[in-house]
């Protein structure tokens, strides 16, 4: 039972990759249906469904705006759940999540919160084992 969030989420993520390689949009729709189902069933107990759906969504071309909205929603949801339960996600997931949140919200009205989250991402990765370098680059760009 504990593996179901991983099995369903990775299955959907793999299907999205197949869709990208074959350029079959129906497979992308199927992947999102599976991801949505996994989020509905498991996101209260596992970060993975939202993390993978958000990661897939943020890498879609701009014209998939109806699917790209999941990225903002999912990464915010992970941050909120982590705030409620510090054991919800590991430090590498949170490092990427904070960076992704800031990357998606570079507008001036989000700047202060984006820099706060980038600082958190940097603090989580003192030995440059995850995405610290990427977070530092984005922070530099936002503070100029």
N, C-alpha and C positions, 0 to 999 in steps of 0.2 A: 504494500500500500504506500509506503514511504517513497518508492521509486516512481509512482505514477506521475507526479508533476514533472519529473525529468523525462520520462518516456514520452509522454504526450507533447511536451514542449519541444523536445529535440526532434521528434517526428515532424511536427509542423514546421520547424525551422529548416529541416532538411528539404521538405517539400518546397519551401520558398526558394531555396538555392537551386533546386531542379527547375523551378519556374523561371528563374533568372537565366539559367544556362540554355533552356529550350525556348525561351521567350513565349511560353504558354501562359497567358493571363489567367486562364481558368484555374491552373494550379496555384497561382498566387491567391486567388479567392478561396480555394480549398484550404490553403495554409492558414489564412486569416480566420477561417471558420474554426479550424482546429485550435489555433492560438486563443481565440475568443472563448472557446469551450474550456480550455485549460485554465485561463484566467478566471473564469466564472467558478470553476470547481476548486482551484488550488491556491489562488493568490493570497488567501488569508494565512496560509501556512508555509508558502514557498515564494521566494522572490522570482524564481526562474520563469514562470509563464509571462509575467509582465516584463521582465528583463529582455527575454527573447523577442516578444512582440514589439516592444519599444525599439530594440536594436534593428529588427527587420524594417520596421516602419520608418525609422530615421534615415535609412539608406535607400529608400525608394526615390525615384525621380519626383520632381515638384508636382507633376500633373497627377500624382496619386495623393492629392491633398486630403482626400477623405480617409485614407489609410494612415497618412503621415501624422494625423492628429493623435494617434495612439501613442506616439513617442513622448510627446509632452505629458500626456495624461499618465502613462505608465511610469515614467521616471519620477514624476511628482508623487505618485502613489507609493513607490518604493521608499522614497525619502520620508514620507509621512509614517509608513509602517516601521521604518527603522527608528524614527523618533519615539514611537510607542514601545518598541521592543528592540533593544540594542543588539540582540542576537538574531534578528530577522535575516540579515544578509552579511556576508563576510566583507572584509576591508577592501578586497579587490573589486567586488561588485559595487560597493559604495563609491570607491574611487572613480570608476567609470560612470556611475549614475550621476554623481555631482558634476563631473565634466560634461556629460551629455546634457544635463539640465542647463548649464551655463552656455553651452554651445548653441542650444536651441533658442536661447533668450539673450541675445547680445544687444538688444535695443536699450536705449538709455533708461527707460523706466524700470528695467530689470537689473541694471548694472550693479547696484549695491549688493543685491542678493546673489547675483552671479559670481561676484568676486568673493563673497563669503563662502559659497559652495566650492569655488576653486581653491580657496585656502584650506578647506576641509579635505579636498582631494589630495592636495600637496602634503598635508600633515599625515594622512593615512599611508603615504608611500615615501618614508624617509630614505629608503635605499634604492629608489628608482627601479622597483620591481614590477610596477604596473604602469599606470598612465601619468605619472608625475610630470614628465617632460612635456607631454601634450597639455596638461593643465597649466603649467608655467607659461607656455607659449600663448595660450588663450588669455591668461591673466595679463601678460605683458601687452597684448593687443588691446584688451579692454581698458587698461589703465593709461594708455597713451592719450 
